[in-house]
Amino acid sequence: MADYTRFGPAGVPERFKKIIRHISDVPGLLHAEGLTAFEYPAVRWGPKPQIKKESAEQLKNQALKNDIVLSIHGSYFLNLCGKEEIVEASKRRILACTQAAKWMNAYVVVFHPGFYGKMDKNVALKKCVKELREVVETMKSLGITDVKLGPETMGKVSQVGSLEEILTFCEEVEQTHLVIDWGHLHARYNGFLKESDDFRSIINTVEQRLGTKAVRNMHCHFSKIEYTKKGERRHHILDNKDYGPDFKLLCEVIVEYKMNPVIISETPLLDFDSISMRETLNMTINS
Ligand SMILES: [Zn+2]
């Protein structure tokens, strides 16, 4: 949760990889670029944290020192409405991230809830709610109470994660935080985000369902996105004029609704596009 709109990359930028000795070097480098958030990639993690507690704590300390808010992106290999053994493995993967999040002081673990497969959509939604409630119970029993779960709006129609479903998770499951991936929404709804009113309509829906605080503190992913009838195909850089959505339109809404989101850049340019997003917001504020 942010005290002002924060920007940062999803994962470690390529050129950082050549100069860092340790993951805890990243917050200082981001701070030097004027960035204020970092989404730690745990996208290939199994059932145990793949970072040592000591390293996670070093990352935490450097993030605090450099005013970087941390989040974690959980495993890509999750399915809360699949076969039972897959569901159990998925829950263990989410829990591993929440443990690491506690160590590094990451406020939210973002993840992709799953695939409908042959399951009826309503049945799949109810199953995901039930499984997530169990994850939260386990988190509580482990003393992980400051970390939020962040199921994300998804870009493919085969994936659980429509806006409606994500809002339902936030209503039905404790210890959740709203995560809106704007590129994914744009792809899932056939290029829906064309004007600022389209962003407004989503914000208004969120506000009606979850309240003003949820709107102001949402965690966002942003990139330009290419899509087909099935939804998301590929992420693109912010400068790519062939694809939407336009970040400026989101900035108008951020200012209007007095939002303080954490905005994670998921474009191929990561931190460079984070800087460009920050500048676009500043221009909107000053215009
Ligand atoms: Zn994601």
Residues whose N, C-alpha, C, O or C-beta is under 5 A from the ligand:
A	BS01	ZN	E152
